[in-house]
Amino acid sequence: MALALAAGLAGTLALTGCSSDSGSGSGNGSASPGASTSGTADTGSGSGTPSTAAGKLEGSWVATTGGKAVALVITGKQAGLFTTGGTVCTGTAGDEAGMQMIHLKCTDGNKDRATGMVDSVNSTTLKVTWSGKLGKESYTKAEGGQLPSGLPTASLGS
């Protein structure tokens, strides 16, 4: 389980550290939130794609649900989700029909977090209601690549 969390967190860091526009390879990574307009995410789900950048949704968010760590990363309109159970999902996030929505497609076929409506978001907390059986889930913002305190990560290596 710790290995899966470490892999998910590595994926989280990789996703948040990438810039789809940069061909220079300088490693600077100083893109501002929402500044990229050339990166488009097409999940192929046909279930509606958010039309604008994620804005307040942007960042790395973590939760503990059902005894598993969950990392939700939103960069521009792109979204990725990783759980300690090995679930890996990609998709989109942003404004859609006057609401903030998240659409994900998971590699293992899991649909618990396929479509989520953002109930509220501020600088520290993101609350999402997922259309699947999961229902409501509350995330805490991970600042500066660091996990918030209180997560079960004691057995993880650095």
Stockholm file with secondary structure:
# STOCKHOLM 1.0

chainA/1-158         MALALAAGLAGTLALTGCSSDSGSGSGNGSASPGASTSGTADTGSGSGTPSTAAGKLEGSWVATTGGKAVALVITGKQAGLFTTGGTVCTGTAGDEAGMQMIHLKCTDGNKDRATGMVDSVNSTTLKVTWSGKLGKESYTKAEGGQLPSGLPTASLGS
#=GR chainA/1-158 SS CHHHHHHHHHHHHHHHHCCTTCCSCCCCCCCCTTCCCSCCCCCSCCSCCCCSCCGGGCEEEEEEETTEEEEEEEETTEEEEEETTSCEEEEEEEEETTEEEEEEEETTCCCTTSEEEEEEECSSEEEEEESSTTCEEEEEEECTTCCCTTSSCTTCCC
#=GC SS_cons         CHHHHHHHHHHHHHHHHCCTTCCSCCCCCCCCTTCCCSCCCCCSCCSCCCCSCCGGGCEEEEEEETTEEEEEEEETTEEEEEETTSCEEEEEEEEETTEEEEEEEETTCCCTTSEEEEEEECSSEEEEEESSTTCEEEEEEECTTCCCTTSSCTTCCC
//
